[in-house]
């Protein structure tokens, strides 16, 4: 199967050949010789046709990959694993059954099935079953708003972190750049399972099981398929529908670009806050949201360095019961500089500046958790329970993990 880029190129080439032939016919009547000036004009005409044709096709044409059907041979692959090794079908040639699952880090459905997939890999390894997980998503199409149920995205580096954290007992392979394997297998959503027999003929394509919520299923559909193939018996239901997050194809990045443009155009505001207001923020009695509060200043280097990470966190979780609030400790005379900085950061969250130049009043209002060093960040659940506090730059991954781990947010639907 052709990759998206190869397909576009082939269509472009065929179209250009046709258009050039038509142009030549119209441009050169009879057997007239082509002068040098006409040759130059003809060259630039062809170049214009090429640019317009290929650009138009790349923007308007989309490939809808076809899912591999039972009875098909397993397409080969050459993919990098998080363990630093390269993998292909040959690496699993001794397996009686080979299971390939297209899954990822960020998807809540994929995360809900993660433990079941780990258990299946461990249970069936002694029986001669090799299980491989491939992450198919392109970073071009995955946006921050889609990461609201996760503490990490689908980059190769983040795959390494998830694999180490969960101690994956299977190869975890990256296909996000070229998506050749995803195009060849045609997964519908994550997770999508493909079970192959000893001859690498597809015997099952579908879900892990029909119960997404952790603790409600045991991977019955996938286990039944593997058991049938091990016994060399027909799989009772060789194809099942798959529910989960759609594959993030690289050519479907329009929504991400549109969303980022919308975020960039949102208004950025700066309001004053007094001691009483500050007390209310910390108590967090009525928001119903997990509240991330960051105290910073324009003259504080570490504050400026970490602020983009806080904006990303806000964009990841702003669709959940979460809010990010920044509180500037700058003096009122620097209010303009504060607002200018926030606008450059596209910080469309709630932003405050303390209404009194006596910063010690602000420190006392926050309480004993803050001694006055900047930056200072706290994470507060509804009702005032403090989940995190730090007088220094945050570690973004640690913060995301705490946010999504809160009972008010969570990883699953």
N, C-alpha and C positions, 0 to 999 in steps of 0.2 A: 504493500500500500504506500502511496506517495505521501510525503510529509506535506504540511500546509504550504511551506515556501516553495517546494518543488512543483506542487500542483499549480500555484499561482504563476510560476515562471513558465510552465508549459503552456498554460492558457494564454499568457501574455505573448509568448513567442508565436503561437499559431495565429493569434489575432493580428500581430504586427506584420507577419508574412502576407496575410490576406490584404491588409490595408495598403501595404507597400505596392503589391501587385496592381491594385486598383489605381493607386496614385500614379504609378508609372504609365499605365494605359491612358489615363486622362492627360497626363503631363506631356507625353511624347507622341504626337500624332504621326502616323506613317513611319518612315524610316529616317526621320530627321536626326542629325547628330546632336549630341548634348554638348553645349559649350561649357567652359569652365565656370562661368557665373551660374549657369543653370545647375551644374553639378553641386555647387555650394548651396544653392537654394534647395535642391532636392535633399541634400544631406540633413539640413536643419529641419526640413519638413518631416523627414523620417524620424529624427530625434524627438521632435515634438509629439509625434504620434506614439512613440514608444513610452515616453514619460506619462502622457495622459492616459494611455491604455492601461499600463501596469499599475499606476497609482489608483485609478478608478477601480480596477478589479480587486486590488488588495483591500480597499475600504468597503467594498460592497459584497464580496463573495465570502461565504463561510462554509467550512467543511463540517458536515455532521457525520462523525465517525460511526461506522457500523459495528455493532457488537459481534464478536466472534461467536459462531454457532456451534452447538454440539456436533461432533464428527470432524471438526477442523483440526489441523495440525497446529501445535504450539509455535507461534512465531518466535524466532530467536531474538535475543537482546544482548546488549553490551552496555551494562550500567554500573555506575560507581556505588559502592556500599558505604555506609557510615563507618565501617571498620577499616576503610582505606583500600579494600580489595575491589577488583573489577569482576563482575559476574556475567555469565552467559548460560544458555541451556546446558552446555557441556559440564558445568560444575555440579549439575544435579542428575547426571545420567544414570547413576546407580540407584536412584530413588524408585521405589515401586509405584508411588503416587507423587505427583507434584502439584502443589496448591499455590497459585499466585493470587494475591489479594491486592487490589488497588485501594490504598487508604492514604491517610495524611495526618498531620499533627492537629490542624486547627478545627476541623469539622466536629461539632458536638456529637453527631451520630457515630463518627469514627471513634471518638474518645469513649463513647458509651460501650462500644464493642471491643475496646482495646484489651481488657483483661480476658475476655472470652477467646480472643485470637491467640493470646499468649498461652492460655491453658490448652487450646487445641494443638498448638505447635509442640508443646511439651508432651502431651498425651500420645500423639501419633508419631513422634520422632522414632521411638523404639520399634515401631511397626514398619519402618521404611518409608515414611512420608516426609518429604521436604516441603516446608512452607516458606514462601518468600513474600515480602510486602514491598510494593512499589509505590512511591509517592509521585503522582502524575502532574501535580498542579504547577502552573506557571506563575511566577511572581509578578508578571506584568498584569495579570487579570485578577489577582487576589488583593483586595483592598482592606484597609484597617477596620472598617465597619463589620467585616465578615469574621473578625478575630475576637468578637465579643464574648465567645464561650471558651476561649483558650488563653493560655499564658504565652503562647508562641505561634509563629507562622509556619510556613512550609519550606523555608529555605534549607539548603543542605546543612548549614551550621546548626540550625535549630533542630533538624532531624537527629543530628548527633547527640544533642542534649536530651531529647526525648528518649532515644534508644538507651542512653546511659542511665537515665533516671528510672526507666521502667525495666531495665535489664532485659531487653528484647532477646528471646532465644532463637531468633531467625534473622536472615539478612534483610536489611532495610535499605532499599535502593532508590536512587534519585533519578527521575525522568523529567524534571521540571523545565529544563532548558530547551531540549529539542522535542520532547514528548513523542518520540518515535514508537516506543512500546505502547503508550496509551493509544496512539492512532491505530496500531496494529491489533490490539485486543479490544478496543472500543468500550471501556467501562462506562457505565451510565452515571454512577454516583459513587461516593466513598462511604462505606466500604463495598466493593464488588469482588466476588470470589470466582475464580476459575479453577476447576479441578481436572487434571489430566491423568490418564492412565500410564502404564509403563511404556507404551509406544508414543506417548505424548499427544494422544488424541483427546480432545476436550469432551468430557463426560458430564460436567455440570457447570452452569453459569448462573450466579444469583447471589442471594443474601446469606448472611451468617445464620440468622434466624429471624422470626417475625416479632420479637419482643425487644424493642430498643432499650428500654430502661434497664440499667444494671441490676442484676439480681432476679430478673423476671424470665431470663432465657439462658440456655446452656449451649447455644450454637447448634441447635438440633438439625437444621437444614444442611449445614456444611458437614457436620459429623455423619449424618445419614448418607450423604453423597460419597464421602471418603470411605465409609464402611462398605458401601456397595461396590466401589471400584476395587477395593482390596480383595473382595470376594469374587471379583470378575463377574459381577451381576449388573443388570441394567439399573441405572439410577431411576427411582420411581418418578421423581419430578425433576427432569434434567435442566429446566429453566424456571427460575422464579423472578419476580419483579424485585427491584432494588430500591430502597429508600435511603436517602442521605443527601449530602451536599453535592451539587453538580461539579463536574470536572472543570477546573479553571483553565480553559484553552487559551493559548497565548493570543490568538486573533480576536478574542472576545474581551478586549480591554476597554472598550468604549465607555462602559458604565463606570469603571474605576476612574478614568480620566474626567468624566463628567462630574462624578461625586467630589473629587479633589478640587475641581474648579468651583463647585458650589460652596465647599468649605472655605476656600480662599476668599470668596465674596461675602461671607457672613460678617455682620458688624462686630467690631471689637470695642468693648466699652471698659471704662474704669470708674468705679464708684468709691465713695468714701465709706469707711466703716469706723465705728467708735468702740469703746470698751464693751458696752452692752451688746452690740452686734457681734463682737468677737466671742463673747461668752456663749451666745446663741449658736454660733457656728460649731464650737467645740462640743456643746451638749448634744447637738444634732437630734433634737427631740421630735421634729415633725416632718422632716424631709422624706423619710421612707427610703433614703438612698445611702449607700456606702459613700462616704465623703473623703476625698483626698485633698488635704490642705497643705499648700506649700508657701513658706515665708521666704522672701527673697529680696534682692535689691539690685539696681542697675550697676552699682559699683562692685558687686561681688562676682568675681570671676567664675567660681564653681557654680554659682546660681545660674549664670548665663549659659554655661556649658551644659547643664543638665536640663534646662527648660524645654528644649525640643523633645526630649524623651517624655516629659510630662504631657506635652501636647499630643503626642502619639498615643499615650495611654488614654487620654481623654477621648480621642477619636475611636479607639478600640471599644470602649465601654459606655459611651454616651447613649447608646441605645438600650442599655440595661439600667437597673436601679443604682445608678452611679453618677457622681458629679465631681468635677475637678474645680477647685477654687484656689486662686493665687492671691496672696496678700503681700503687697509691696511695703517694705519698711523704709522706703525713700522719704525724704522730707517733702513737704507740700510744694516747695519751690521747684522740684524736679518732676512734678506730675506729668508735664509734657513729654519728657524723656521716657518716663515709664510707659506712657501710652504708645509712643512711637515704637518702642521695643516690642510691646505686645502685638502691635499691628504687623510688624515684620515676622513675628512668629505665628501669625494667623490664629491667635489665641482667642477664639470666640466663646470660651468658657466664662464663668463668673470671675471677674478680677476686681480686687479691692486695693485701696491705699489707706493706711491708717490716718485718721483725721487730725492727729496730734503729733507734733514734731518730737515729743518726748517718747522715744521708743521704749523706755522702761515701763511705761504704762501698758503698752502692748504686751511686753514680756510677762508682766504680772497678770494680765487678763488671760493669757494662754495657760498659765499655771506652772507648777513645779516641773513639768515635763520638759520645759525649754529654759535653758540657762542663758540664751542670747546669741549663740553662734549661728551663722548663716552658711548654707541654707539649712532650714529646718522643715521637716515634712512629717505629717501625721496622717494616719488612715483611721477614720472613725466610723463605726457602724451606727445605724439608727439606734438611738437610746444612749449614745455616748461611750460605748465600749471602744477603747483604743486598741486597734490591731497592730499598729506599727508606729514607731516614732524614731527619728534619727536626726542628729545635728551634723549633717554632712550630706554629700551627694548620695542619692539613692542608687541601688542596683536595680535597673529596670525589670529584669527577669524575676527577681525576688518580689518586687512590688506587684507585678502582674499575677504571680502565683497566689499571693495573698488576696488580691481582689477577686479573682475567679474562684478562689477557695472559700469565700465568704458564703454563709448560708443564705444571704440575701441575693446572691448572684448565681454562682454555680456553673458547672461545665455542660450540663445537659438541659434539654427542653423539659 
